[in-house]
Amino acid sequence: MKKNKAFTLAELAISLVIISICVFSVALMYQQASYGSFNTQVITVATGLAEETMEETLRLGYAGINSSSPVNFPAPFDSYSRQVAVHYVNPANLDAYVDPLQTEYKRVEVTVLHNAVAVATLTSLVTNYTG
């Protein structure tokens, strides 16, 4: 008598489960890679916008630099916004905020947000030095 070389129903079910797990794993990796690529693009754009905003802010000079509330960038970057925070600091401790009458150092922080999530922050120090 000849042996039947066909698959049984149990073998077919196990094969389908294994193939499904493999396909699901590949799809999950693809999703994670796509998400990572999107984050990289958002961070790159936000960093460029933060650098541009910092340059514009520093061009204003010591007296012209002030804090500002979040402002949206124009299209095509309208999903990004920027905020400038200015704090008077002690030159011995740049993290200690002091009264403006006690110092001539400003710590300038430019933060660029993408849909209200902080993406890039740049910090600079400005002084009112008239050598």
PyRosetta script that sets phi, psi and omega in degrees:
from pyrosetta import init, pose_from_sequence

init()
pose = pose_from_sequence("MKKNKAFTLAELAISLVIISICVFSVALMYQQASYGSFNTQVITVATGLAEETMEETLRLGYAGINSSSPVNFPAPFDSYSRQVAVHYVNPANLDAYVDPLQTEYKRVEVTVLHNAVAVATLTSLVTNYTG")
pose.set_psi(1, 138.0)
pose.set_omega(1, -179.2)
pose.set_phi(2, -82.5)
pose.set_psi(2, 142.8)
pose.set_omega(2, 175.3)
pose.set_phi(3, -82.4)
pose.set_psi(3, 141.7)
pose.set_omega(3, 178.3)
pose.set_phi(4, -80.6)
pose.set_psi(4, 127.5)
pose.set_omega(4, -177.1)
pose.set_phi(5, -99.5)
pose.set_psi(5, 22.9)
pose.set_omega(5, -179.7)
pose.set_phi(6, -87.3)
pose.set_psi(6, 161.0)
pose.set_omega(6, 176.7)
pose.set_phi(7, -78.9)
pose.set_psi(7, 147.0)
pose.set_omega(7, 174.1)
pose.set_phi(8, -87.2)
pose.set_psi(8, 166.1)
pose.set_omega(8, 179.1)
pose.set_phi(9, -62.4)
pose.set_psi(9, -37.3)
pose.set_omega(9, 179.5)
pose.set_phi(10, -65.6)
pose.set_psi(10, -43.0)
pose.set_omega(10, 178.9)
pose.set_phi(11, -64.1)
pose.set_psi(11, -41.0)
pose.set_omega(11, 178.4)
pose.set_phi(12, -63.1)
pose.set_psi(12, -42.4)
pose.set_omega(12, 179.6)
pose.set_phi(13, -64.4)
pose.set_psi(13, -43.6)
pose.set_omega(13, 179.4)
pose.set_phi(14, -63.8)
pose.set_psi(14, -41.6)
pose.set_omega(14, 178.4)
pose.set_phi(15, -61.2)
pose.set_psi(15, -43.0)
pose.set_omega(15, 178.9)
pose.set_phi(16, -63.5)
pose.set_psi(16, -39.0)
pose.set_omega(16, 178.5)
pose.set_phi(17, -64.6)
pose.set_psi(17, -45.0)
pose.set_omega(17, -179.5)
pose.set_phi(18, -64.3)
pose.set_psi(18, -44.5)
pose.set_omega(18, 178.8)
pose.set_phi(19, -63.6)
pose.set_psi(19, -39.6)
pose.set_omega(19, 179.3)
pose.set_phi(20, -63.4)
pose.set_psi(20, -42.2)
pose.set_omega(20, 178.6)
pose.set_phi(21, -63.0)
pose.set_psi(21, -42.8)
pose.set_omega(21, 179.1)
pose.set_phi(22, -63.7)
pose.set_psi(22, -45.8)
pose.set_omega(22, -179.7)
pose.set_phi(23, -64.3)
pose.set_psi(23, -41.8)
pose.set_omega(23, 178.8)
pose.set_phi(24, -62.3)
pose.set_psi(24, -42.1)
pose.set_omega(24, 179.5)
pose.set_phi(25, -62.9)
pose.set_psi(25, -43.4)
pose.set_omega(25, 179.1)
pose.set_phi(26, -65.1)
pose.set_psi(26, -41.8)
pose.set_omega(26, 179.1)
pose.set_phi(27, -63.8)
pose.set_psi(27, -39.4)
pose.set_omega(27, 178.8)
pose.set_phi(28, -65.7)
pose.set_psi(28, -42.1)
pose.set_omega(28, 177.8)
pose.set_phi(29, -63.6)
pose.set_psi(29, -40.3)
pose.set_omega(29, 178.7)
pose.set_phi(30, -63.0)
pose.set_psi(30, -41.9)
pose.set_omega(30, 179.3)
pose.set_phi(31, -62.7)
pose.set_psi(31, -45.0)
pose.set_omega(31, 179.5)
pose.set_phi(32, -63.8)
pose.set_psi(32, -40.1)
pose.set_omega(32, 178.9)
pose.set_phi(33, -65.0)
pose.set_psi(33, -40.9)
pose.set_omega(33, 178.5)
pose.set_phi(34, -64.9)
pose.set_psi(34, -41.3)
pose.set_omega(34, 179.4)
pose.set_phi(35, -65.0)
pose.set_psi(35, -42.5)
pose.set_omega(35, 178.5)
pose.set_phi(36, -63.4)
pose.set_psi(36, -37.9)
pose.set_omega(36, 178.1)
pose.set_phi(37, -65.2)
pose.set_psi(37, -41.4)
pose.set_omega(37, 178.0)
pose.set_phi(38, -63.2)
pose.set_psi(38, -44.3)
pose.set_omega(38, 179.0)
pose.set_phi(39, -61.7)
pose.set_psi(39, -40.2)
pose.set_omega(39, 179.4)
pose.set_phi(40, -62.7)
pose.set_psi(40, -42.2)
pose.set_omega(40, 179.2)
pose.set_phi(41, -65.0)
pose.set_psi(41, -43.5)
pose.set_omega(41, 179.8)
pose.set_phi(42, -62.8)
pose.set_psi(42, -43.5)
pose.set_omega(42, -179.4)
pose.set_phi(43, -65.2)
pose.set_psi(43, -41.4)
pose.set_omega(43, -179.9)
pose.set_phi(44, -63.1)
pose.set_psi(44, -46.5)
pose.set_omega(44, 179.0)
pose.set_phi(45, -64.2)
pose.set_psi(45, -44.3)
pose.set_omega(45, -179.0)
pose.set_phi(46, -62.8)
pose.set_psi(46, -38.7)
pose.set_omega(46, 179.0)
pose.set_phi(47, -64.9)
pose.set_psi(47, -43.6)
pose.set_omega(47, 177.3)
pose.set_phi(48, -62.4)
pose.set_psi(48, -42.1)
pose.set_omega(48, 177.9)
pose.set_phi(49, -66.1)
pose.set_psi(49, -36.8)
pose.set_omega(49, 178.1)
pose.set_phi(50, -66.2)
pose.set_psi(50, -42.0)
pose.set_omega(50, 178.3)
pose.set_phi(51, -62.9)
pose.set_psi(51, -43.1)
pose.set_omega(51, 178.8)
pose.set_phi(52, -62.7)
pose.set_psi(52, -43.4)
pose.set_omega(52, 179.6)
pose.set_phi(53, -64.8)
pose.set_psi(53, -40.3)
pose.set_omega(53, 179.2)
pose.set_phi(54, -63.8)
pose.set_psi(54, -43.1)
pose.set_omega(54, 178.8)
pose.set_phi(55, -61.9)
pose.set_psi(55, -43.9)
pose.set_omega(55, 178.3)
pose.set_phi(56, -62.0)
pose.set_psi(56, -40.6)
pose.set_omega(56, -178.6)
pose.set_phi(57, -67.2)
pose.set_psi(57, -44.9)
pose.set_omega(57, -178.1)
pose.set_phi(58, -67.5)
pose.set_psi(58, -28.2)
pose.set_omega(58, 177.3)
pose.set_phi(59, -64.9)
pose.set_psi(59, -19.6)
pose.set_omega(59, -178.6)
pose.set_phi(60, -71.0)
pose.set_psi(60, -17.8)
pose.set_omega(60, -178.3)
pose.set_phi(61, 83.2)
pose.set_psi(61, 166.0)
pose.set_omega(61, -174.5)
pose.set_phi(62, -53.3)
pose.set_psi(62, -49.5)
pose.set_omega(62, -175.1)
pose.set_phi(63, -69.8)
pose.set_psi(63, -27.4)
pose.set_omega(63, -175.9)
pose.set_phi(64, -87.9)
pose.set_psi(64, -8.1)
pose.set_omega(64, -177.0)
pose.set_phi(65, -85.8)
pose.set_psi(65, 119.3)
pose.set_omega(65, 179.3)
pose.set_phi(66, -138.9)
pose.set_psi(66, 160.6)
pose.set_omega(66, 176.6)
pose.set_phi(67, -67.8)
pose.set_psi(67, 152.6)
pose.set_omega(67, 176.1)
pose.set_phi(68, -141.8)
pose.set_psi(68, 151.5)
pose.set_omega(68, 177.2)
pose.set_phi(69, -79.1)
pose.set_psi(69, 167.1)
pose.set_omega(69, -178.4)
pose.set_phi(70, -57.4)
pose.set_psi(70, 135.2)
pose.set_omega(70, 178.8)
pose.set_phi(71, -131.6)
pose.set_psi(71, 133.6)
pose.set_omega(71, 179.1)
pose.set_phi(72, -74.4)
pose.set_psi(72, 145.6)
pose.set_omega(72, 172.4)
pose.set_phi(73, -77.0)
pose.set_psi(73, 155.8)
pose.set_omega(73, 176.4)
pose.set_phi(74, -72.6)
pose.set_psi(74, 165.4)
pose.set_omega(74, 178.6)
pose.set_phi(75, -59.0)
pose.set_psi(75, 143.8)
pose.set_omega(75, 11.0)
pose.set_phi(76, -91.6)
pose.set_psi(76, 12.5)
pose.set_omega(76, -178.2)
pose.set_phi(77, -105.3)
pose.set_psi(77, 28.1)
pose.set_omega(77, -174.4)
pose.set_phi(78, -70.8)
pose.set_psi(78, -6.4)
pose.set_omega(78, 173.4)
pose.set_phi(79, -86.9)
pose.set_psi(79, -1.0)
pose.set_omega(79, 177.7)
pose.set_phi(80, -109.8)
pose.set_psi(80, 147.8)
pose.set_omega(80, 173.3)
pose.set_phi(81, -135.8)
pose.set_psi(81, 163.1)
pose.set_omega(81, -178.8)
pose.set_phi(82, -129.5)
pose.set_psi(82, 152.3)
pose.set_omega(82, 177.3)
pose.set_phi(83, -142.3)
pose.set_psi(83, 137.3)
pose.set_omega(83, 177.7)
pose.set_phi(84, -114.1)
pose.set_psi(84, 126.9)
pose.set_omega(84, 176.9)
pose.set_phi(85, -118.0)
pose.set_psi(85, 127.2)
pose.set_omega(85, -179.1)
pose.set_phi(86, -118.7)
pose.set_psi(86, 129.5)
pose.set_omega(86, 178.2)
pose.set_phi(87, -130.0)
pose.set_psi(87, 137.8)
pose.set_omega(87, 173.5)
pose.set_phi(88, -81.1)
pose.set_psi(88, 132.1)
pose.set_omega(88, -174.2)
pose.set_phi(89, -129.0)
pose.set_psi(89, 160.2)
pose.set_omega(89, 175.1)
pose.set_phi(90, -83.8)
pose.set_psi(90, 129.7)
pose.set_omega(90, -178.2)
pose.set_phi(91, -62.8)
pose.set_psi(91, -23.5)
pose.set_omega(91, 178.4)
pose.set_phi(92, -78.2)
pose.set_psi(92, -25.7)
pose.set_omega(92, 179.8)
pose.set_phi(93, -142.6)
pose.set_psi(93, 98.6)
pose.set_omega(93, -173.5)
pose.set_phi(94, -72.5)
pose.set_psi(94, -5.2)
pose.set_omega(94, 176.4)
pose.set_phi(95, -97.2)
pose.set_psi(95, -4.9)
pose.set_omega(95, -178.5)
pose.set_phi(96, -97.7)
pose.set_psi(96, 114.7)
pose.set_omega(96, 178.6)
pose.set_phi(97, -79.9)
pose.set_psi(97, 138.0)
pose.set_omega(97, -177.8)
pose.set_phi(98, -131.5)
pose.set_psi(98, 174.3)
pose.set_omega(98, 177.5)
pose.set_phi(99, -67.4)
pose.set_psi(99, 137.9)
pose.set_omega(99, -179.9)
pose.set_phi(100, -57.8)
pose.set_psi(100, -25.9)
pose.set_omega(100, -179.9)
pose.set_phi(101, -76.6)
pose.set_psi(101, -12.1)
pose.set_omega(101, -177.3)
pose.set_phi(102, -96.5)
pose.set_psi(102, -7.8)
pose.set_omega(102, -174.5)
pose.set_phi(103, -150.6)
pose.set_psi(103, 164.1)
pose.set_omega(103, 173.6)
pose.set_phi(104, -126.4)
pose.set_psi(104, 35.4)
pose.set_omega(104, 177.0)
pose.set_phi(105, -119.9)
pose.set_psi(105, 132.1)
pose.set_omega(105, 175.9)
pose.set_phi(106, -118.4)
pose.set_psi(106, 133.7)
pose.set_omega(106, 172.3)
pose.set_phi(107, -99.2)
pose.set_psi(107, 119.1)
pose.set_omega(107, -176.0)
pose.set_phi(108, -107.5)
pose.set_psi(108, 124.7)
pose.set_omega(108, 178.1)
pose.set_phi(109, -119.8)
pose.set_psi(109, 122.0)
pose.set_omega(109, 176.1)
pose.set_phi(110, -106.8)
pose.set_psi(110, 123.3)
pose.set_omega(110, 178.5)
pose.set_phi(111, -118.6)
pose.set_psi(111, 129.5)
pose.set_omega(111, 175.7)
pose.set_phi(112, -109.7)
pose.set_psi(112, 128.6)
pose.set_omega(112, -178.5)
pose.set_phi(113, -112.4)
pose.set_psi(113, 146.6)
pose.set_omega(113, 173.7)
pose.set_phi(114, -116.7)
pose.set_psi(114, 112.3)
pose.set_omega(114, -177.2)
pose.set_phi(115, 50.7)
pose.set_psi(115, 46.8)
pose.set_omega(115, 174.9)
pose.set_phi(116, 72.1)
pose.set_psi(116, 13.4)
pose.set_omega(116, 175.4)
pose.set_phi(117, -112.7)
pose.set_psi(117, 121.3)
pose.set_omega(117, -178.6)
pose.set_phi(118, -61.0)
pose.set_psi(118, 128.3)
pose.set_omega(118, -177.1)
pose.set_phi(119, -116.1)
pose.set_psi(119, -42.8)
pose.set_omega(119, -177.2)
pose.set_phi(120, -139.9)
pose.set_psi(120, 135.9)
pose.set_omega(120, 176.3)
pose.set_phi(121, -133.0)
pose.set_psi(121, 129.0)
pose.set_omega(121, 175.9)
pose.set_phi(122, -117.0)
pose.set_psi(122, 143.2)
pose.set_omega(122, -179.4)
pose.set_phi(123, -126.8)
pose.set_psi(123, 139.2)
pose.set_omega(123, 177.6)
pose.set_phi(124, -141.9)
pose.set_psi(124, 160.9)
pose.set_omega(124, 178.4)
pose.set_phi(125, -116.9)
pose.set_psi(125, 131.9)
pose.set_omega(125, -179.6)
pose.set_phi(126, -125.2)
pose.set_psi(126, 140.8)
pose.set_omega(126, 178.1)
pose.set_phi(127, -128.5)
pose.set_psi(127, 160.3)
pose.set_omega(127, 179.7)
pose.set_phi(128, -98.9)
pose.set_psi(128, 54.0)
pose.set_omega(128, -176.5)
pose.set_phi(129, -85.7)
pose.set_psi(129, 126.5)
pose.set_omega(129, 177.8)
pose.set_phi(130, -121.6)
pose.set_psi(130, 71.9)
pose.set_omega(130, -174.9)
pose.set_phi(131, -57.4)
pose.dump_pdb("model.pdb")
